[in-house]
Amino acid sequence: MNALLPTSLSAALPGFLHRRTLLAGLATLAAGLQGCAASSPAPAAPDLSRFALNRPVGPTVAETGSPHYRFERFKLDSADGKRHYLVQLAIPRAPAPQAGYPLLYLLDGNAAFGALTAEELEAMDRSGRPLAIAAIGYDTPLGVDVEARSYDYTPPVPGEAVTYDDASRGRLGGGADLFLDLLETRIRPEVHKRVPADPLRTTLWGHSYGGLLVLHTLFTRPKLFPRYASADASLWWHDGYMLTEESRAVPLPAGRTTQLLLMAGSAAQEVASDTPRPLRPGIDPAVAANALARRRALPPDAAERQAERLKQRAGLAVDWRMFPGVSHGPMRPASIPPTLAFAAR
């Protein structure tokens, strides 16, 4: 696996050094203006807690309504009865094309559906290419069920009797293939009963662990979807295990081009920086330090290097997009508008 990992940080250094220089300059300026600064409070760190997945989801567009879409939902349980799902549908009111609507599946469905706006739905209606949406979430008022998500979105690691997402917390992982079985055999048939969808224009989107699952699906079951959209995938998981899956990816379907929208923000650069970051209230410093160490398993340009490699793969069209200055949590809503356009075309 080490041969697959990028070894040079040169791509990340210019921006990193620029930020270090800028910070040093600001520190010098602050020292010179100490008298003035004493009368002015220091600027507060940005509050990213509103992007936390374990917060309640406020009223969604399904509750506030849209003249351009109607909304449905259904629930189901995992085969072992331990995980409980909520699937929310946004179905265009405009007539479906002969082949069906393009269809976008959103992982982390509660949080992702909560990020959709009436303005985005109206824009899709005006475009003349209305997009149907199926948001696969959990039966909870929160953005996600964290335990269930950790299990569903992470792949089993060969050689491990039990794959842990986080052994220090006793949090299980390794259930990705069971989740994909559920998606293929139970969720997708129910969605297609309710939504006339074009199988050649169907997209799977995910952010963070969801982005990891999108890549796992592409590398192990590429026939499941013709289009994939991955935002800030957790490539660091299990010391970069997803790069091992990439190296042994199964062949892509013949006779069509598989499409991948690959997106990343500034999270990897922020993790690599030695600038201390404030912790949200209630976060255990030891847990935070462990999480930081895990995220430093890969260099900050790992996602960009992966995009470069995947662009060389025959039959795969890769659209790589960077979101400078957008942290990990904000990448979830930031990645949705380009994904809507990608999935609707």
N, C-alpha and C positions, 0 to 999 in steps of 0.2 A: 504493500500500500504506500510506503514512503516514497517510492518512485513516482507516484501520482501526485504527491503534494507539491504545490508551488514552492520553490526554494528562495526566490528573490522577492524582497520587499520594495524593489526600486519603483514599481508602479505607484505604491502608496506613499513613498517618501516625500515627493514634492509637496503635496498637500499637507502632510504631517509636519514637515519642517516649517512650512509657511505658518501653520497654526502655532507651533512652538515659538517662532520668532514674534508673531503677533502677540502672544500671551506675554512674552518677555517685555515687549515694548509697552504693553498696557501696564505691566507691573511697575516699570520705571516711571511712566507718566503718573501712576497713582501715588508713588512715593513723592514725586515732586509737588503734587497738589494735596499733600496730606492735610494741610490746614483747611482747605475747602471741603475735602472728603469727609472730615470729621462732622460736618453739619448735614451731610447727605447720607441716607442709609444705602448700604451695598445692594446692588440689584439682586433680586431673588432668582434662584435657579428655576428654570422652566418646570412647570408642574406637568409631568407626563402620566400622572395617576389616572387621568380620565381615559387613557388608552388601555388600562389593565383589563384583562379578560374576565377577572372574577368580580367585576362590578355589575350591578343590575343594568339591563338594557332599557333605555327610555322608550317612549312611544316611537314606533317605527312607521314607515310610510304606509304599511298595511293598515295601521290603526288611524292615521290621519287621512288616508285616502288619496286616490289619484284618479282623475277623469280618464286616464289613458290605460290603466291597468286594473285588473281584478285580482283578488288574492285568495288563495286556498292554503290549507295546511293539513298535514296528517302526521300521526305518531306511530312508532314501532319500537320494539325492543330487540336487543342483541339475542343471538341464539341461546346464550347462557343466562339471559335475563338480568345481567348485571349492568347494562348500559341502556339508556332510554333516549330515543331520538325524536327530534321535532324537525320536520321538513316543511319549509315555508315556500310557497310558490307565488311568483309575480307573473301573471299571464297577460299579454297584450290584448287590448280590446280590438285593435285593428285586425282585419282578417288575416289568417295565416297564409303564407305563400304555399304553392302547390306541394313543395317538398317539406313543408313545416317550418316553424320558427327556428332560428338559431337558438341554442339552449346553453346557458351557463350554469354550472354547478359551483356553488360557493361552499367551501369548508369553513369551519368555525361559524356556522350559519347564523347563530343568534347575533354575534357581534358584527358579522359582515352585512347581514340584512339591516341591522340597525344603522349602518353607515350609508345605506342607500338614501337618496333624497328624491323628493318629488320633482325637482328640477332635472335630475338625471333621467328619470323616467320620461318626463316630457320631451327632453332632447332626443331620446331614442325614438319616441313616437314621431317627432318631426322629421327625423332622418329618413323615414320611409323604410327602415330596416329594423322593425321592432324585435327586441330580444327577450326571450322568456328566461326566467331565473328560477333555479331551485336551490335554496339555501339549506344545507344539511347541518343542523345544530343539535342541541341537546334539550331535553325536556326540563328546563330550569329557567328561572327569570334572569340568571346571570349570563354574561357573555359566553361562557362555556362551562362545562363540567370538567375541571382541570384534570382530575384523575382519569376520567374516561378519554379525554383528548390525548393524554400522554400515552395511553395504551393504544388507541385507535390509529394514531398518526405516525407511530414509530415502527420500523421493520424488525423482524426477528433477526438476531445476529447468530450466524452459524457457530456451533461449538459451545454456545451458552445454553444450559438447561433451562434457565429462566432469563429472559432479557429484561433488565431493569432500565427504566428511563432515568431514575435517580435513586441509586441504592441507598444513599444517605437518608432519604426520606421514605424508603420502602415503596417507592412509586413504580409500578410495573409498566413496562413497555412491551414492544414486540407484537402488537395485535394488528398491524397494518393489513396483513393478508386476509385476516378474518373480516376486517372492516370492508375491504374491497370486495370480498365475497358478498357481504350484505348489500353493498351499493349495487353490484351487478345483478344479483338475483332477486332482490326485494325492493330496494329504493327505486332503481331505474325503471322497472316495469310499472310501478305505481305512478311515477311521474309521467310516463308515456301514456298511461290511461287518461290522464288529466290534461296533458299538453301535447298538441300535435307538433312534434319536433323533428328537425332535419338531422339525421344521424351523422351526416358529413360535416355539420357545423355545430358540433357539441364540444364544450370546453370545460376543463376542470381547473379551478383556481384554488390556491391556498397560500397562506401567509405563515411564516415562522415554521412551526411544526407542520402546519398545513402545507407549506411550500415543500417541506421535506417529503411529505406523502405524495405530492404531485410528482416529484422527481422519481420516487420509488415506483410509482405507477408507470411513468414513462419508461423506466429502465427494465421493469419486470413484466408489465402487462400493456404494452403500447397499443394493442388493438382495442383497448377499452375506450379510448377517446382519440379523436383526430387532432385535438388542440389542447395545449397545456399552458397554464400561466402560474408561475411560481414567484412569490414575492418574499425577499429576505429569508430564504430557506435556511433552516438551522443546520448548515453543513458541518458545524463543529460536533454534532451529536455523535457520541461514541467514537471520539477521536477521528472524525472524518469518515465514518463508515460508508456514507453515501458515495464517496469517491471510489470506494471499492465496488459498489454496485454499478457505478458508471462504467468501470473498466470491464465488467462482464455483462453488460446490457444485452438483452435478447434482441434479435433482429427486428427492425421496424416493419410494419405491414408494407407489402409490395403493392404497387399500383396507385399509391397516393403519397403526397408529401405531408408528413406529420409536422405540426407547427408548435413552436415553443416561444412564449413570451417570458423572458427571464429578467427579473427586476431586483435591484438591491439599493439600499440607502446607505447611510453613514455609520450604521451600527458597528460593523467590523472595525472601522477606523477608530471609533470611540473606545471600543474594547481594547484595542492595541495601545491606545494612548496611556501614558502614566499620569495623566491629570485626574485627581480624585473626583469621584462623582458622588453627589449627595444621595443617601438612601431614603426611600419612601418610608414614612412612619410605619412601625410595626415589622420592618424587615430585619431579620436576624443577621448581624454583620458576618457571622461565620458562614451562613447559608449563601449570602451575597458573594463572599470571597470564593467559595467553592464554585458557584455559578460562573464567576469571572474567569477562574482558572480553566473551566471546561470550555468556555467560549474562545479562549486563546489557543485552542488545539490547532487551529489553522491560521495562516497569515491573513492579513486584512484584504488581500486581493484575490482570495480563493474563488469567490463567485465570478469575478471577471475572467480569471483563468479558465474556470469551467466553461463559461460562455465561449471563449476562444476555441476550446477543444471541441465542444459540441457543434460549433459552426462547421467543423471539418467532417462531420458525420453525414454520409450520403442518406438522402431521404428525409433529412431533418432541417427545417427552416427556422433559424433562431433570430429572434428580435431581442437584443440586449439593451437594457435601459438602466442608467444610474440615476439616483435621486439624491444629489449632493445636499448635505445638511439635514436630511430627513432621518430621524432616529427610528429605532426598531418598531416601537408601538405606533407612531404616526404613519409608518409605511403601510399599515393595513388599509386605512381609508385612502391614502395617497395612491395606492396601487389599483384601486377599484375603477376609477374613470378610464385609464388606458386599457384595463382588462375588458370593460364594457365595449369599447370600440373594437378591440381585437376580436372579441367573441361574436360581435354583430356583423362583421364583414363577410 
